[in-house]
Amino acid sequence: MSKQPELDDFRVPYFDSSKKNGKFSLDDFDPGMKPFSSGSKETDRARLSEIGTQLDNLQERLHAQKQRRVLLVLQGMDTSGKDGTIRAVFHEVDPLGLRIVPFKAPTPVELAHDFLWRVHAQAPAAGELTIFNRSHYEDLLVPTVLGELKADAFEQRCCHIREFEEMLADSGTTILKCMLHISKDEQRERLQSRIDDPNKHWKFDLADLEARKQWDAYQSAYRDTLAVTSTEYAPWYVIPADSKMHRNVMIGELLLRTLEGLKLDYPPAKESLRGVKVE
Amino acid sequence: MSKQPELDDFRVPYFDSSKKNGKFSLDDFDPGMKPFSSGSKETDRARLSEIGTQLDNLQERLHAQKQRRVLLVLQGMDTSGKDGTIRAVFHEVDPLGLRIVPFKAPTPVELAHDFLWRVHAQAPAAGELTIFNRSHYEDLLVPTVLGELKADAFEQRCCHIREFEEMLADSGTTILKCMLHISKDEQRERLQSRIDDPNKHWKFDLADLEARKQWDAYQSAYRDTLAVTSTEYAPWYVIPADSKMHRNVMIGELLLRTLEGLKLDYPPAKESLRGVKVE
């Protein structure tokens, strides 16, 4: 009997500069597997709601304490479910405590700066839980696939990212990065359903089909990127995401474990308030 | 028999420069009244959930259409329930479609600019629903109570605010402003409960009691401010808010009516996608 899968089985091995690139392969992860699903939709839904309530509670402490910062990075191919994850997992979390930052194609002003400029500006403040919907990793993936980023420039950017994330972590930011891993077949179905429903056309651009044609190049760029940017202070997890419910539960469990690990609590009572009566 | 109250009975009369200050008085609104409550907590809760679902649906269209911008301004004394409103009314709205901007005491950099500088930077973009948790109105209320803003400077700021809001409205922003109206007794109870619960101390500062001592001055400043800044393009509503449930339902109804009035719909189907099959 194979052992019960654990969250850390899906963590990309930490980058080790002495072992060039490591043995990590995306092919080791079947996008269709559902290791953190109970097998029953109803049970999964109940678990997700339970996770939501706990996340809400932990987020309030994070906010009250105003010490730690938490950053969740979501990456994945088109239709992999970044928006859906945010909607499903953070449904129960107080909107006051969440900040969601979507990164689109850079504007001319953003392009006129270094690639981390716009990202740094959106880093979470003390007490904040911030979600990056796409991120600085797009600046590795897209130009790599387009052939605009040569190997040494790629290495250099990865190095800058590691150092940037280490600085954030040293300054009190807990970073969790999730790659939503879907199969090419699943993407076809999801894209097709957007095309077939006129009310979903706004989510669709013909350029999305161009990116799909480069599926293998993207998978390879993801593999190379994850291998050299998964670190102890900013680990990458591969999330099998063909099942939306599994994806939601797994990301919820990961974030819950991360927040629980922070030992968040309300700040100590203020002595100055003892016995105060409001007139 | 008195007629069924309507939302617009709680709208502050539009500013009319020919009628100096108008006849509007906050005393005409009893903070304890619950005109939009059904009388049953259960029915109110169900209605609030229904409103939430509809707001979520409308917000998706707003986002898909990317034409209109919506700004909800929440103002009120300490403990009047700004945070609670956001949590309760927007619970069902996709966190992706909301942006919440808390305005605290201005930083030195913000103070080095005009008072609308930091506010303008946070105005909603096309397709966005943005909530200001406090706002540029603090820059009228606080200095007025502290005696730092003379009558002509007050008039001038109000004029700047009207012109600023008109410019936002002319650029496609729908503005709705709510003053959460609580009684002095209700505030005492809420402040006291924060003092009595050590886990709520982080929400409390002894300075809050100083502001309470100037209750009448604040009520008067609110009255003067609302009277000259309620306009057709950015109306103020007084929300009786001693009952949290009533406050939530009423603000929900107001926002629902506002969004419904925008005739939001999905953008037209893209002809270019007709019959496209994903490979």
Interface residues (C-beta under 8 A of the other chain):
Chain A: A64 Q65 K66 D83 I86 R87 F90 H91 V93 D94 P95 L96 L98 I100 P102 N133 R188 L191 Q192 I195 P198 N199 H201 W202 K203 F204 L206 L209 R212 K213 Y266 P267 P268 A269 K270 S272 L273 V276 K277 V278 E279
Chain B: A64 Q65 K66 D83 I86 R87 F90 H91 V93 D94 P95 L96 L98 I100 P102 N133 R188 L191 Q192 I195 P198 N199 H201 W202 K203 F204 L206 L209 R212 K213 Y266 P267 P268 A269 K270 S272 L273 V276 K277 V278 E279
